[in-house]
Amino acid sequence: MTGLTVRHRRTVALDALDLTLGPGVHGLLGPNGAGKTSLIRVLATVAAPSRGRVELLGRDAGAHRERSEIRRRLGYLPQAFGYYPGFTVREFVAYVAWLKEMPAELAPAAVERAVERVGLADRIDAGMKTLSGGMVRRAGIAQAIVNEPELILLDEPTAGLDPEQRVEFRALLREVGATATVVVSTHLVEDVAAACSEVTLIESGRVAFRGTTGELTALGEVSHAADGSANAIEHGYTAALRGHRAAASAATGSSPEDTP
């Protein structure tokens, strides 16, 4: 994507963002209101940018025909997603497979495989309305991977998952990231540390840091040595934000303390 700008009325959510993502698992970090969800929605083609060019899977996301092909080849889990309460887990995931125009002869096996991968095989014929919040979230992950997508977009995917389920989810991320581009938007730095190969930190609609998890960890190693209350990558996250804010303040002539 080049020069990606997203405006919500008078607010600039993304400000002339340039970003290239290849295969692997990419963590998208940033404070609340940084623009993470706006970016995920543009990548999922459910929101149009105010300005800039977005190319996904070798196709122009701004062209209608190209957009239809992109949607067949991606998987998307929004922060909050809807479903028909009367659906079973199988029916819910199968419906998404149908929306993705999967061949009818392949869809049933794909549905069972996706549900098994998220640990819901024993609840596949249970009603969605009977599931716990964590189970609903896992069903959402299943629908995002049912079509074996080349691009997977996950917005706060571990919300509602218990610690054991989060460990299993991280393993699944690493597995699918071997052959696909996976973008995980989260506020949980430990999820990024455990599952992601690269990190993009967004602050006020701009890239504040881009690099590997090791590089982000290195930023926090000095402060981590002085304060053992949090791990090094969390200190790196804080250090990257402070550095970006200081640079932005220097450019505008304001004080870093003026930045919220």
C-alpha positions in Angstrom: 0.0 0.0 0.0 1.2 3.5 -0.8 0.1 6.8 0.6 -2.8 5.1 2.4 -5.0 7.8 4.1 -8.2 7.2 5.9 -10.4 10.0 7.3 -13.4 9.7 9.6 -15.0 13.0 9.3 -12.4 15.4 10.7 -10.2 12.7 12.2 -7.3 11.3 10.2 -7.1 7.6 11.2 -4.3 6.7 8.8 -1.9 9.3 7.5 -0.2 8.6 4.1 0.8 5.1 5.3 3.3 3.1 3.2 3.5 -0.6 4.0 4.5 -3.8 2.3 3.8 -7.2 3.8 5.0 -10.6 2.6 4.3 -14.2 3.8 4.6 -14.8 7.5 2.8 -13.6 10.6 2.8 -9.9 11.1 1.9 -8.3 14.4 0.0 -4.9 14.2 0.4 -3.0 17.5 -0.5 0.4 18.7 -2.5 2.2 21.4 -6.3 2.6 21.2 -7.2 4.9 18.4 -3.9 4.5 16.6 -5.5 3.3 13.4 -5.1 -0.5 13.6 -8.8 -1.4 12.9 -9.0 1.2 10.1 -6.0 -0.5 8.4 -7.4 -4.0 8.9 -10.8 -2.9 7.4 -9.1 -1.4 4.4 -7.1 -4.6 3.9 -10.3 -6.6 4.2 -11.9 -4.4 1.5 -14.8 -3.6 3.7 -13.7 0.1 3.9 -12.3 2.3 1.2 -9.3 4.6 1.7 -9.8 8.3 1.4 -6.6 8.4 -0.6 -3.7 6.1 -1.7 -3.3 2.8 -3.5 -3.8 -0.6 -2.0 -2.6 -3.7 -3.8 -3.6 -7.1 -2.3 -2.6 -10.5 -3.7 -1.2 -8.8 -6.8 -4.6 -7.1 -7.5 -5.8 -3.5 -7.2 -8.2 -3.3 -4.3 -9.7 -0.1 -5.8 -11.1 -1.9 -8.8 -14.5 -3.6 -8.4 -13.7 -6.8 -10.3 -10.3 -7.2 -8.6 -11.9 -6.7 -5.2 -14.3 -9.6 -5.7 -11.3 -11.9 -6.5 -9.4 -10.6 -3.5 -12.3 -11.4 -1.2 -12.4 -15.0 -2.4 -8.8 -15.4 -1.4 -8.7 -13.8 2.0 -10.0 -14.6 5.5 -11.2 -11.9 7.9 -12.0 -11.9 11.6 -13.3 -8.5 12.7 -13.3 -7.5 16.3 -17.0 -8.0 16.5 -18.7 -10.3 13.9 -22.3 -11.2 13.4 -23.9 -14.6 12.8 -27.4 -16.1 12.8 -28.0 -17.4 16.4 -29.9 -20.4 14.9 -26.9 -21.6 13.0 -24.8 -24.5 14.3 -21.0 -24.1 14.2 -20.9 -26.3 11.1 -23.6 -24.2 9.4 -21.9 -20.9 10.3 -18.6 -21.9 8.8 -20.2 -23.5 5.8 -22.1 -20.3 5.1 -18.8 -18.4 5.0 -17.3 -21.1 2.7 -20.3 -20.5 0.4 -19.7 -16.8 0.5 -16.1 -17.4 -0.5 -17.5 -19.5 -3.5 -15.7 -22.6 -2.4 -16.6 -25.7 -4.7 -19.6 -27.5 -3.2 -17.7 -30.8 -3.2 -14.8 -29.4 -1.2 -16.6 -27.3 1.3 -17.8 -29.9 3.8 -14.4 -31.4 4.4 -12.9 -27.9 4.6 -15.5 -26.9 7.2 -14.7 -29.9 9.4 -10.9 -29.3 9.0 -11.2 -25.6 10.0 -13.4 -26.4 13.0 -11.0 -29.1 14.2 -8.0 -26.7 13.9 -9.6 -24.3 16.4 -10.5 -27.1 18.8 -14.3 -27.1 18.3 -14.7 -30.5 16.6 -16.8 -31.8 19.5 -19.1 -28.8 19.2 -19.4 -28.7 15.5 -23.2 -29.4 15.6 -23.9 -27.2 18.6 -25.9 -24.0 18.1 -23.8 -20.8 18.0 -26.1 -19.3 20.7 -25.1 -22.1 23.1 -21.4 -21.4 22.9 -19.3 -19.4 25.4 -17.7 -16.2 24.3 -14.3 -17.9 23.8 -15.9 -20.6 21.7 -17.7 -18.1 19.6 -14.3 -16.4 19.0 -12.8 -19.8 18.0 -15.7 -20.3 15.5 -14.8 -16.9 14.1 -11.3 -18.0 13.6 -12.5 -21.1 11.9 -14.6 -19.1 9.3 -11.5 -17.0 8.6 -9.4 -20.0 7.6 -12.0 -22.2 6.0 -11.0 -21.3 2.5 -7.3 -21.8 3.1 -6.8 -18.0 2.4 -3.5 -16.5 1.1 -4.2 -13.4 3.2 -5.6 -13.6 6.7 -6.7 -10.6 8.7 -7.4 -11.0 12.4 -8.5 -8.1 14.6 -8.0 -8.9 18.4 -8.4 -12.6 17.7 -7.5 -13.8 21.2 -10.2 -11.7 23.0 -12.1 -14.1 25.2 -9.6 -17.0 24.9 -8.2 -18.6 28.0 -4.4 -19.0 28.4 -4.4 -22.5 27.1 -6.4 -21.6 24.0 -4.2 -18.6 23.4 -1.1 -20.9 23.3 -2.9 -23.2 20.8 -3.9 -20.2 18.7 -0.4 -19.0 18.5 0.7 -22.4 17.2 -2.0 -22.2 14.6 -0.8 -18.8 13.6 2.7 -20.0 13.0 1.3 -23.0 11.0 -0.8 -20.9 8.6 1.8 -18.2 8.4 4.2 -20.7 6.7 2.2 -20.4 3.5 0.1 -17.3 3.9 0.3 -13.6 4.9 -1.2 -13.2 8.3 -1.9 -9.8 9.9 -2.8 -9.9 13.6 -4.0 -6.6 15.1 -3.8 -6.8 18.9 -3.0 -4.9 22.1 -1.4 -8.0 23.6 2.3 -7.6 23.1 3.0 -11.1 24.4 0.9 -12.6 21.6 3.0 -10.8 19.1 6.2 -12.0 20.8 5.1 -15.6 20.8 3.7 -15.9 17.3 4.8 -13.1 14.9 7.9 -12.8 12.8 7.5 -9.1 12.1 6.0 -6.2 14.0 4.4 -2.9 12.7 3.7 -0.4 15.5 1.2 2.3 14.5 0.9 5.6 16.4 -1.6 8.3 15.3 -2.0 6.8 11.9 1.7 6.5 11.1 4.3 3.8 11.3 6.2 4.3 14.6 8.3 1.1 14.3 8.7 -1.7 11.7 11.0 -4.7 12.3 11.3 -8.1 13.8 10.2 -9.1 17.3 13.8 -9.4 18.2 14.5 -5.8 17.1 11.6 -4.5 19.2 12.8 -6.5 22.2 16.3 -5.0 21.8 14.8 -1.5 22.2 13.6 -2.5 25.6 16.5 -4.5 27.0 18.2 -1.6 28.8 15.1 -0.4 30.6 14.0 -4.0 31.2 17.3 -4.5 33.1 16.3 -1.8 35.5 12.7 -2.8 35.9 11.7 -6.4 35.9 8.0 -5.7 36.2 7.4 -6.3 32.5 9.2 -8.2 29.8 11.7 -6.7 27.4 9.4 -6.6 24.3 6.8 -4.6 26.3 9.5 -2.1 27.2 10.6 -2.1 23.5 7.0 -1.2 22.6 7.0 1.7 25.0 10.4 2.8 23.9 9.4 2.8 20.2 6.3 4.9 21.0 8.3 7.4 23.0 10.9 7.7 20.2 8.2 8.2 17.6 6.4 10.8 19.7 9.7 12.7 20.4 10.5 12.7 16.7 7.0 14.0 15.8 7.2 16.7 18.5 10.6 17.8 17.2 9.2 18.1 13.7 6.3 20.2 14.9 8.1 22.2 17.5 5.9 20.9 20.3 6.8 19.1 23.5 6.5 15.3 23.8 4.4 15.9 26.9 1.8 17.5 24.6 1.2 14.3 22.7 -1.6 12.3 24.3 
